[in-house]
Amino acid sequence: MSRKLSLPDSPNMDAPAADGRLFAPSAQRNLPHIIDLVRHHAPATGKALEIASGTGEHVTALAAALPDLSWQPSDPDADRRRSINAHGAGQSNLAEAIALNATATGWSREHGGQDLILLVNLLHLISTAEAKQLIAETAQALAPGGVFILYGPFLRDGEATSEGDQRFHDTLQTQDPEIGYKDDWDVIDWLQGNWLELVQVVEMPANNLSFIARRPA
């Protein structure tokens, strides 16, 4: 997860706010839909881990919307962790961000017992091998009955859903042929191959998908 990519909607990393906060336009566009999705599927209480929290805008809003969950944001990038902490300053149910690389082997041993794990807009930016490793570790990090919510752009049965998605997928693969949109059926196979129960696949705005999976109780 250390690669640097040129993305059309990157956070403002060049001129952060004085307190270190970064902002991504897409974070505000999809935030209401993500809050509704998480509120519908999340447990009422417990531990919630967000993988790759980015600017921190999502997790800060989610911590406010679901105050009975204890939220742990994470990101391997130090500037993004600074932004996460600045956005979330003063929220009692939001811990300081940790430097978690969720594509690494073994992180679930240190961060196990999660009642909810959320991942937004990352799988298309990492390789297939990294995506499979992330899902395997996530499955191990969930508590029995824990829920995994995976959100982002995906291929449908091997095809992009729009010309814009195809261009973005091609742009990513030009920068690194190992990355790009993952296929929805592959993701389902990876979830079920790690003994997670597929609860629902949800069509989201802007051609995004959400996969809801649960570790058996």
C-alpha positions, 0 to 999 in steps of 0.5 A: 500500500505504499505506491503513489498514484495520480488519481482524479479525486486525490485529497488536498495534500499540498495545502492542508488546513493549518491543523493538518486536516485534508479534504477529498471531494468524493468523501463528502459526495458519498458520505450520506450514502455510506452513513445510511449503509453502515447504520443499517448493517452495523452492530449497535455497540462494540469495536469498529475498525476503519481500514485506510481512513484517508482524510478522516472525513468518513470515520469522523462523521460515522463516529458522530452518527453511531456514538455507541460504537468505539471507532478505531481509524487507521492509515499507513500514511502519516499525513493522513493520520494527522488529518484523521486526528485533526478531523476527529479531535474531541470525539470521545468514541474515536481513537487516534489513528494507527499506522495499519497496513491492512495488506500486510500479513498478521495484523489481525493478531494484534487487532482482533475482536472487531465487531465491525470493519469498514473499508471504503475505496481501496481495493481498486488501488491495490493488487489482487494479491494484496486484496486477497491478503487484506480480506483474509486478515479482515476475516480473522480480525472480526469477532464472531458475528462481526460484520465487514462492509466493503465499498467502492467501484467494481467490475460487474461480471468482468465489465465496467459499468460506464465509460468513465469507470473503464477510463479510470480502470485503464488509467490505474492499470497504466500506472501499475498493471497489478491494480485496477477494478476488481470483479464482483464475483471474485470479491464474493469468492474471496469473502466466502473462501475465508468463511465469511457469510455474504449477507448482501451486495448493495448497489450504491450511487455513482456505480459503486457497490457494497459487499456486506459479509459476516463472520459466523457466530 
